[in-house]
Amino acid sequence: MTDFRDSLRRIVTGDDADGRSVVILDGPPSSASGDPDLGGLFETWEDAASGRLDPRDHSDLGTAMPVLGPRPGNVQVRWFVVAPLPEDPPREALNAAARQVFAGFGGERHLTDQSRHPAMHRTHSIDVICLLSGEASLVLDGSETRLKPGQVVIQRGTSHGWTAHGGPALLLAVLIDREVVGR
């Protein structure tokens, strides 16, 4: 099994008292829900999508607890790991497990039609998602698109899920809160 623990390092910059750029934070995710080998969310940063930016502010804006989507008006950065689905469990057991996992990070209300995929969900954000390693597919209501490392998905508030192939897949996401028309 692939171990992503060493890959999950966040480095945050700022300015020192003299206005010179420095590293203000170098370490692991600010919080996690899950296991880097088995799947989960690993928070990096969340900040206002607009307004003033003060490089002298050395506050750690990594979230203390993972949540599925960004808070209103914010941008959220995270890694997430998708593990392959087990082959033989009954579908209702997979759906129940997905509901439990999503409830753990406040996302159960975002689950949609689980008949297509146990973790089909919809968020109120534009998500820029890059597959970093492993093999994965983006699952939509009527299709599935296979990705290779380095490829990017722009997820625009639509119902979706993720499937890993042959082992866990590591992805990086930047989620931007937006009001979705028609909901």
N, C-alpha and C positions, 0 to 999 in steps of 0.2 A: 504494500500500500504506500502511496505517496505521502510524505510528511511535509506539510506546508508551513510548519511552525517557524522555520528560519526565514521564510519569505514574508511573513507578516510583520514587517518593521515599518514604523512611521517616523518620518523625519520632518519636523516643522521648523520653519525659519521665522525670524523676526529681526528687529533692530536693537542694538544695545543702546546704552545711554548716550553714546557718541554718534549714533545714527549709522553705525556699521552693521552690515548683515551678519547674523550669527544663527547657529542652530539653537533653538530654545527647547526642543523636545526630540529625543531619539529613543524610541522604545517600541514595545508591543502595542497591539490594539488597545484602545481605551476601555473597551468592554467586548464581551462575546456572548453569543447564544449558540451553543453547539460545540463541535469538536473539529479542528482543522483537517482531520483525516476522514471524518464521517459526514460532514456537512454542517453548515451554520452561517451565521452573520458575525462579522468581525469589524467593529466600528473603528473609524479613523478620525473623522472630523465632521462637525456640523456647524454651520455659520449662516448668518443672514445672507440672502441672495442679493440684497441691495443695501445701500447705506455706506457709511464710512468704514474704512479699513485702517486700523492703527497698528503698524508693525511693532511698535514699542509695547503693546499689550501682550504679555507673555502667558495669558490664560490658556489652559488646556481646554479646547472646545470639543474634544472627543466626548461622545455621549457616555454617560455613566451606565446606561442600560440600552441595549439594542431595541430599536423599533423598526417596523417594516418600511415606512416611508418617512420622508423629511417632515418636520413640524411645519406648520403654516409659515410661508415666507422664507424658508430656509433651503440651503443646499447641504446635502449629506454625502459623505464619501465613505465607502466601505469595501472590504473584500467579502466575497461569499464563496463558499465551497458547496458544490453539488456532488453528491455521491450517486452511483447507479442505484436504480430501484431494485429491491429484492425480486427474484424471479417468481417465486411460488405463493406468496401470501395472498389470501383472498382480497379482492379489490376494496371491500368495506374496511378491512384491517389497515390497508395502506391509506385510505381516505381518513380514517380516524387518527392514524399516526400523524398525518399532515395537519389535521385540525389542531392536534395537541402541540405540535412544533410551532405552528403559526400563533397559537394562543400565548406561547412563551415569550413572544416579542410583540404582542399587541396587534397581530395581523389577521386573526381569525375572521374578522368581518370583511376582509379583502378577498377571501376565497370565493371563487366563482364556481362554475359547473365542473365538478370533480369527475365527471364521466370521461372526459378527455385525458386528464392527468390529475393525480391526487393533489398537486400543489398549484393548480391553475388559480391565478389571482390577478387583481386589477388594482393599481394604485393611482393616486392623483398627482402624478409627477411625470416629467420627462426624465428617462434614465439613459445615461450613456454607459454602456456595459462592454467591457473588453475581456475576451477570454485570454488569460495569461498562460495557463498550462492545462494539459489534459485534453480530452475531447468532450464536446457537449453539443446539444441541440436546443434551439429555441422552439418551444411548442406553442402554437397559436390555435385558435378555435378550429381552423380547417387545414392546417399545414404544420410541417416541422422542417426547420432549416438547420442543417449541420454547420458547425463553426470549427475553424482551426485557430490555434493560438495566434494572437495579433489582430484578429478580426473584431470589429466593433458593431454592436447593435444599438440603434436609437429606438428605445421602447417608449412609445407615446401614449401612455394611459390606457393601453388595451389589455385585455385578458391574456395571460401568458403563464408558462411554466418552463422549467429547465430539466433536461435529462442529460446525465453524464454517461459516457460510453467507455467501458473497459477499466474504469477506476475513477477516483474523484477528479473533479475539474475545479480549478481556481479562477475566479473572475474578479474584476475590479469594477465597481459601479460608482458613478456620480449621479445622484438623484436630485432633481430640481423641482421644488414644489410648484404646482400650477393648478389653476382652476380648470377642470375638464368640462367642456361644453356638453350639454345634454344630460347631465347627471345631477 
